[in-house]
């Protein structure tokens, strides 16, 4: 199984630490600040649909956590090829998200 680099582009130190910590529980995922990651994980507050479009065009898989989800926002992000995930405090949902990012194999 290969490893996928995940850049966590989130300004909140607390949220970033929680996500990186949980990501460490999933083999094949590596938090990395590299300029060309396999996956970019961010929030609607930290990454606009236009920014996401550029990242997708560069070949990254982009996942946006929606702090306050809305239909209009979902459509704007999904139209760029970005995965839009409503944020919740549910640990099982976060585990499911990370498991879908793991490399196949």
Biotite code that builds the C-alpha atoms (Angstrom):
import biotite.structure as struc

atoms = struc.array([
    struc.Atom([0.000, 0.000, 0.000], chain_id="A", res_id=1, res_name="UNK", atom_name="CA", element="C"),
    struc.Atom([1.409, 3.409, -0.980], chain_id="A", res_id=2, res_name="UNK", atom_name="CA", element="C"),
    struc.Atom([1.158, 6.513, 1.110], chain_id="A", res_id=3, res_name="UNK", atom_name="CA", element="C"),
    struc.Atom([-0.973, 9.553, 0.321], chain_id="A", res_id=4, res_name="UNK", atom_name="CA", element="C"),
    struc.Atom([0.221, 12.978, 1.411], chain_id="A", res_id=5, res_name="UNK", atom_name="CA", element="C"),
    struc.Atom([-2.483, 15.150, 2.944], chain_id="A", res_id=6, res_name="UNK", atom_name="CA", element="C"),
    struc.Atom([-1.968, 18.885, 3.363], chain_id="A", res_id=7, res_name="UNK", atom_name="CA", element="C"),
    struc.Atom([-4.237, 20.265, 6.090], chain_id="A", res_id=8, res_name="UNK", atom_name="CA", element="C"),
    struc.Atom([-4.855, 23.890, 5.095], chain_id="A", res_id=9, res_name="UNK", atom_name="CA", element="C"),
    struc.Atom([-6.737, 25.105, 8.161], chain_id="A", res_id=10, res_name="UNK", atom_name="CA", element="C"),
    struc.Atom([-5.907, 28.279, 10.095], chain_id="A", res_id=11, res_name="UNK", atom_name="CA", element="C"),
    struc.Atom([-7.358, 27.025, 13.377], chain_id="A", res_id=12, res_name="UNK", atom_name="CA", element="C"),
    struc.Atom([-4.470, 25.394, 15.253], chain_id="A", res_id=13, res_name="UNK", atom_name="CA", element="C"),
    struc.Atom([-6.888, 23.420, 17.423], chain_id="A", res_id=14, res_name="UNK", atom_name="CA", element="C"),
    struc.Atom([-8.847, 21.976, 14.505], chain_id="A", res_id=15, res_name="UNK", atom_name="CA", element="C"),
    struc.Atom([-5.663, 21.283, 12.534], chain_id="A", res_id=16, res_name="UNK", atom_name="CA", element="C"),
    struc.Atom([-4.126, 19.388, 15.475], chain_id="A", res_id=17, res_name="UNK", atom_name="CA", element="C"),
    struc.Atom([-7.303, 17.324, 15.973], chain_id="A", res_id=18, res_name="UNK", atom_name="CA", element="C"),
    struc.Atom([-7.482, 16.384, 12.290], chain_id="A", res_id=19, res_name="UNK", atom_name="CA", element="C"),
    struc.Atom([-3.777, 15.564, 11.983], chain_id="A", res_id=20, res_name="UNK", atom_name="CA", element="C"),
    struc.Atom([-3.984, 13.504, 15.167], chain_id="A", res_id=21, res_name="UNK", atom_name="CA", element="C"),
    struc.Atom([-6.970, 11.511, 13.913], chain_id="A", res_id=22, res_name="UNK", atom_name="CA", element="C"),
    struc.Atom([-5.367, 11.088, 10.496], chain_id="A", res_id=23, res_name="UNK", atom_name="CA", element="C"),
    struc.Atom([-2.431, 9.378, 12.189], chain_id="A", res_id=24, res_name="UNK", atom_name="CA", element="C"),
    struc.Atom([-4.772, 6.511, 13.080], chain_id="A", res_id=25, res_name="UNK", atom_name="CA", element="C"),
    struc.Atom([-5.204, 5.635, 9.389], chain_id="A", res_id=26, res_name="UNK", atom_name="CA", element="C"),
    struc.Atom([-2.377, 3.747, 7.678], chain_id="A", res_id=27, res_name="UNK", atom_name="CA", element="C"),
    struc.Atom([-1.365, 5.180, 4.343], chain_id="A", res_id=28, res_name="UNK", atom_name="CA", element="C"),
    struc.Atom([-2.197, 8.801, 5.187], chain_id="A", res_id=29, res_name="UNK", atom_name="CA", element="C"),
    struc.Atom([0.582, 11.237, 5.998], chain_id="A", res_id=30, res_name="UNK", atom_name="CA", element="C"),
    struc.Atom([0.068, 14.859, 7.051], chain_id="A", res_id=31, res_name="UNK", atom_name="CA", element="C"),
    struc.Atom([2.469, 16.861, 4.926], chain_id="A", res_id=32, res_name="UNK", atom_name="CA", element="C"),
    struc.Atom([2.946, 20.551, 4.145], chain_id="A", res_id=33, res_name="UNK", atom_name="CA", element="C"),
    struc.Atom([4.272, 19.779, 0.664], chain_id="A", res_id=34, res_name="UNK", atom_name="CA", element="C"),
    struc.Atom([3.384, 22.016, -2.269], chain_id="A", res_id=35, res_name="UNK", atom_name="CA", element="C"),
    struc.Atom([1.972, 19.145, -4.373], chain_id="A", res_id=36, res_name="UNK", atom_name="CA", element="C"),
    struc.Atom([-0.021, 16.914, -2.006], chain_id="A", res_id=37, res_name="UNK", atom_name="CA", element="C"),
    struc.Atom([-2.283, 14.074, -3.070], chain_id="A", res_id=38, res_name="UNK", atom_name="CA", element="C"),
    struc.Atom([-5.094, 15.488, -0.918], chain_id="A", res_id=39, res_name="UNK", atom_name="CA", element="C"),
    struc.Atom([-5.847, 18.957, 0.431], chain_id="A", res_id=40, res_name="UNK", atom_name="CA", element="C"),
    struc.Atom([-8.132, 19.106, 3.471], chain_id="A", res_id=41, res_name="UNK", atom_name="CA", element="C"),
    struc.Atom([-9.523, 22.520, 4.322], chain_id="A", res_id=42, res_name="UNK", atom_name="CA", element="C"),
    struc.Atom([-12.655, 24.358, 5.426], chain_id="A", res_id=43, res_name="UNK", atom_name="CA", element="C"),
    struc.Atom([-15.038, 26.768, 3.761], chain_id="A", res_id=44, res_name="UNK", atom_name="CA", element="C"),
    struc.Atom([-13.499, 29.499, 5.920], chain_id="A", res_id=45, res_name="UNK", atom_name="CA", element="C"),
    struc.Atom([-9.984, 28.732, 4.657], chain_id="A", res_id=46, res_name="UNK", atom_name="CA", element="C"),
    struc.Atom([-10.378, 27.825, 0.988], chain_id="A", res_id=47, res_name="UNK", atom_name="CA", element="C"),
    struc.Atom([-12.704, 29.421, -1.563], chain_id="A", res_id=48, res_name="UNK", atom_name="CA", element="C"),
    struc.Atom([-14.302, 27.533, -4.455], chain_id="A", res_id=49, res_name="UNK", atom_name="CA", element="C"),
    struc.Atom([-11.873, 29.319, -6.823], chain_id="A", res_id=50, res_name="UNK", atom_name="CA", element="C"),
    struc.Atom([-8.890, 28.184, -4.748], chain_id="A", res_id=51, res_name="UNK", atom_name="CA", element="C"),
    struc.Atom([-10.279, 24.640, -4.743], chain_id="A", res_id=52, res_name="UNK", atom_name="CA", element="C"),
    struc.Atom([-10.665, 24.701, -8.526], chain_id="A", res_id=53, res_name="UNK", atom_name="CA", element="C"),
    struc.Atom([-6.967, 25.568, -8.902], chain_id="A", res_id=54, res_name="UNK", atom_name="CA", element="C"),
    struc.Atom([-5.961, 22.759, -6.555], chain_id="A", res_id=55, res_name="UNK", atom_name="CA", element="C"),
    struc.Atom([-8.142, 20.248, -8.417], chain_id="A", res_id=56, res_name="UNK", atom_name="CA", element="C"),
    struc.Atom([-6.662, 21.410, -11.739], chain_id="A", res_id=57, res_name="UNK", atom_name="CA", element="C"),
    struc.Atom([-3.185, 20.772, -10.305], chain_id="A", res_id=58, res_name="UNK", atom_name="CA", element="C"),
    struc.Atom([-4.185, 17.150, -9.628], chain_id="A", res_id=59, res_name="UNK", atom_name="CA", element="C"),
    struc.Atom([-5.002, 17.222, -5.924], chain_id="A", res_id=60, res_name="UNK", atom_name="CA", element="C"),
    struc.Atom([-8.086, 15.653, -4.419], chain_id="A", res_id=61, res_name="UNK", atom_name="CA", element="C"),
    struc.Atom([-9.719, 18.430, -2.401], chain_id="A", res_id=62, res_name="UNK", atom_name="CA", element="C"),
    struc.Atom([-11.969, 17.900, 0.607], chain_id="A", res_id=63, res_name="UNK", atom_name="CA", element="C"),
    struc.Atom([-13.741, 20.862, 2.163], chain_id="A", res_id=64, res_name="UNK", atom_name="CA", element="C"),
    struc.Atom([-15.225, 20.658, 5.634], chain_id="A", res_id=65, res_name="UNK", atom_name="CA", element="C"),
    struc.Atom([-18.297, 22.883, 5.768], chain_id="A", res_id=66, res_name="UNK", atom_name="CA", element="C"),
    struc.Atom([-18.589, 24.611, 9.103], chain_id="A", res_id=67, res_name="UNK", atom_name="CA", element="C"),
    struc.Atom([-22.090, 25.927, 8.370], chain_id="A", res_id=68, res_name="UNK", atom_name="CA", element="C"),
    struc.Atom([-23.235, 23.903, 5.347], chain_id="A", res_id=69, res_name="UNK", atom_name="CA", element="C"),
    struc.Atom([-25.655, 25.293, 2.796], chain_id="A", res_id=70, res_name="UNK", atom_name="CA", element="C"),
    struc.Atom([-27.052, 24.056, -0.502], chain_id="A", res_id=71, res_name="UNK", atom_name="CA", element="C"),
    struc.Atom([-25.609, 27.000, -2.456], chain_id="A", res_id=72, res_name="UNK", atom_name="CA", element="C"),
    struc.Atom([-22.187, 26.524, -0.947], chain_id="A", res_id=73, res_name="UNK", atom_name="CA", element="C"),
    struc.Atom([-22.265, 22.777, -1.667], chain_id="A", res_id=74, res_name="UNK", atom_name="CA", element="C"),
    struc.Atom([-23.086, 23.439, -5.324], chain_id="A", res_id=75, res_name="UNK", atom_name="CA", element="C"),
    struc.Atom([-20.309, 26.027, -5.641], chain_id="A", res_id=76, res_name="UNK", atom_name="CA", element="C"),
    struc.Atom([-17.658, 23.684, -4.225], chain_id="A", res_id=77, res_name="UNK", atom_name="CA", element="C"),
    struc.Atom([-18.861, 20.535, -5.943], chain_id="A", res_id=78, res_name="UNK", atom_name="CA", element="C"),
    struc.Atom([-18.899, 22.333, -9.320], chain_id="A", res_id=79, res_name="UNK", atom_name="CA", element="C"),
    struc.Atom([-15.093, 22.614, -8.989], chain_id="A", res_id=80, res_name="UNK", atom_name="CA", element="C"),
    struc.Atom([-14.633, 18.887, -8.400], chain_id="A", res_id=81, res_name="UNK", atom_name="CA", element="C"),
    struc.Atom([-14.215, 19.407, -4.663], chain_id="A", res_id=82, res_name="UNK", atom_name="CA", element="C"),
    struc.Atom([-15.668, 17.012, -2.129], chain_id="A", res_id=83, res_name="UNK", atom_name="CA", element="C"),
    struc.Atom([-17.925, 18.951, 0.247], chain_id="A", res_id=84, res_name="UNK", atom_name="CA", element="C"),
    struc.Atom([-18.384, 17.386, 3.702], chain_id="A", res_id=85, res_name="UNK", atom_name="CA", element="C"),
    struc.Atom([-20.613, 18.959, 6.360], chain_id="A", res_id=86, res_name="UNK", atom_name="CA", element="C"),
    struc.Atom([-18.583, 19.231, 9.549], chain_id="A", res_id=87, res_name="UNK", atom_name="CA", element="C"),
    struc.Atom([-19.943, 17.642, 12.691], chain_id="A", res_id=88, res_name="UNK", atom_name="CA", element="C"),
    struc.Atom([-18.638, 16.593, 16.050], chain_id="A", res_id=89, res_name="UNK", atom_name="CA", element="C"),
    struc.Atom([-19.351, 12.981, 15.143], chain_id="A", res_id=90, res_name="UNK", atom_name="CA", element="C"),
    struc.Atom([-16.175, 10.958, 15.506], chain_id="A", res_id=91, res_name="UNK", atom_name="CA", element="C"),
    struc.Atom([-17.546, 8.131, 13.346], chain_id="A", res_id=92, res_name="UNK", atom_name="CA", element="C"),
    struc.Atom([-18.103, 10.518, 10.421], chain_id="A", res_id=93, res_name="UNK", atom_name="CA", element="C"),
    struc.Atom([-14.534, 11.783, 10.683], chain_id="A", res_id=94, res_name="UNK", atom_name="CA", element="C"),
    struc.Atom([-13.250, 8.205, 10.737], chain_id="A", res_id=95, res_name="UNK", atom_name="CA", element="C"),
    struc.Atom([-15.331, 7.420, 7.656], chain_id="A", res_id=96, res_name="UNK", atom_name="CA", element="C"),
    struc.Atom([-13.878, 10.446, 5.852], chain_id="A", res_id=97, res_name="UNK", atom_name="CA", element="C"),
    struc.Atom([-10.282, 9.416, 6.579], chain_id="A", res_id=98, res_name="UNK", atom_name="CA", element="C"),
    struc.Atom([-10.948, 5.817, 5.612], chain_id="A", res_id=99, res_name="UNK", atom_name="CA", element="C"),
    struc.Atom([-12.140, 6.976, 2.168], chain_id="A", res_id=100, res_name="UNK", atom_name="CA", element="C"),
    struc.Atom([-8.871, 8.904, 1.709], chain_id="A", res_id=101, res_name="UNK", atom_name="CA", element="C"),
    struc.Atom([-6.661, 5.882, 2.398], chain_id="A", res_id=102, res_name="UNK", atom_name="CA", element="C"),
    struc.Atom([-4.821, 4.476, -0.602], chain_id="A", res_id=103, res_name="UNK", atom_name="CA", element="C"),
    struc.Atom([-6.392, 1.433, -2.226], chain_id="A", res_id=104, res_name="UNK", atom_name="CA", element="C"),
    struc.Atom([-4.740, -1.866, -1.586], chain_id="A", res_id=105, res_name="UNK", atom_name="CA", element="C"),
])
